[in-house]
Amino acid sequence: MKKKSAALINFLNELHDFITTHPQFRKNLKNKSEVDIQRELRPIIVQYLEEHYRRAGYKDPFSKANQSVYWEGQEEKYSKVKTMTFASRNYPDFAIFKPYFVAIEYKQSMSGSLVKQAIGQSLVHTLSEEYDYVYVLFHDKNRDKKIRNSSTNKNEKNIIEKIWGNFNVRVYFI
């Protein structure tokens, strides 16, 4: 597994904060599918990268940001030949190529089963060594946020810490 630096951790935390506090990030998921939200996330992720590259002093942060991101289904953008894992190719919802090689998975549900699915999918991203890190954003659709709140339980907290520590998969709940 690729080592985690303070700069990487800061990058992921800033990305998460940028997404979840962005005015265009939808909080109310009523009648919106996962695909709808993913479509809305794309420009937010690109905007975060643009601001990241602007702060880093790039002359053309807009171009650099657009060259550094991929979204699932984007035609002719993903140039790396994908290897087969369990007889299928492994495409994340989004991928950031620079400054870090990060797969991004977005899930929304009222069921904790999808959290487990997202974690499993993310583990394949890093264990196959196709990505160095994974950022998982899980949107709890329950009014009482029972899934998000369960992430502070001893067992769930232990799992989240282990998959970050051992497999470079960072899970955030909203």
N, C-alpha and C positions, 0 to 999 in steps of 0.2 A: 504494500500500500504506500502511496505517496505520502510524504510527511506533511503535516499541517503547520503552517506558519501563523504568526499573529496577524500578518497582512491578509492571508486567506480568510481567517476567521472574521476579521473586520469586514472584508469584502462580502461574505455571505450574510453577516448580520445587517450590513448596510443595504444589501439587495432586498432582504426580507422587509426591513423597515420601509424602504422606498416603495415596494409593491403595496404593502398593507396600509400605508398612510396616503397613498396617491389618491387624488380626488376622483380619478376614473376607475379605481378598483371597486368593483361591485361588492357591497356588503350583503345586500338582499339577493338571494339566489332563487327566489320564487320564479318558477317557469323558465329558468335558465339552465341549460345543460352544461356539462363539463366542457364540451367543445366550444360552446358560446363563451364561457369564461376564459378558456385558453386563447381564443381569438382576441379577447380584450386584453389579456396579459402581454401579448407580443409587443405592442408599442410601448408598454410600460417598462418592460425589460430592456428594450432598445434605448429608451430614454435614460434609464439608469446607467447603462454602459456609456452613453454619450457624455453624461455628466462625469462619470468616472474618468474617462479619457480627457475631458476638458481640464479637470483638476490635475491630471498627470502631465499636462502641457502639450498634448498632441495638437498639431496644426489643424487637422481636419477630424475632430472627434466624431462628427456625424458619420463619415465614411468608415472610420475605424470601428465604430459601434455596429454598423450594419454588416461589416465583414466578419465580425466576431461572434455572431449569433446565428443559430439555425432553429427552425421550428418544424415540428413533425409535419411531413407532407410538402415541405418547401421543395420545389422542383429544382434539380440540378445544383443544389447548394452543397449537399453533403458529399464531399469528394472522397473521403476515406472509405475504402472498401470495408463493408460491414461483415464481420465474421458470423458464422452460424452458432447459436447457442440453443441447445435443445430443439434443433431443427427449425429455428426461426431467427430472423434478424432482430436486433435489439435497438429500437429507436426511442429515445426519450421524447417527452413533449417539447422540450427546448434543449438546446445545448449552447453553452458559452465556450468558445475556443480560446479566447484571450481575455484577461491576463491569466486565467486558470481554466483548466479543462473540466467544466462542470455540466453534468446532466441535470435537468430540471424536470421534476414530475409534479403535476398538479392533480389533486383528487378532491372530490366533494361528495359527501354522503351523510346520511343519518345513521349509517352502520359502521361499526368498528372493523368489519371484515375488509373494507376497502383500505383501511390503514395498513393492515397486514399485507394486502396485495401491493400497495405502494412500496412498502418496505422490501418485500420480496423482489419486485421489479428493480428497485434501486440497488439491492445487493448484487443482482446480475450485472448491472452497469459497471460496478467497481470490481467485482470478482472476475469478470471477463477481461478486465484491464482495458476496456474501451474508453472509460472515463476515470479521471482521478478522484473526483468528488461528485456527490449528488446532493442537491437541495430539493427537499420534498416539502411542498406546501399543501397541507390538508385543511380543507374548509369544512368545519363541522356545521351541518345544516340543522342540527337540533336547536330548538329555542333555548333549552337549558344548558347547551354546550357541554353535554355529558361526555363526549369523546375528548374534546379539548381538556376538560377538567380532569379526566382520568389520566392524562399524561403526567400528572404530578403524583400519582399513586406510586408506591414503592416499586412494584413489579414493572410497570410501564416506564417509569423513570430509569430504572436499571437497564431495560432493553434499549431505550433511546440513547443512553450514555454508551452502551456497548457497541451499538452499530455505528455511532460516530467515532468512538475511540478505535475500534478494530477494523471498520469497513468504510470509513469516510462518507457515511450517509448522515446528513443533517436533516432532522425532521422538525418542522415548525407547524403549530396548530393555530388556527384562527376560528 
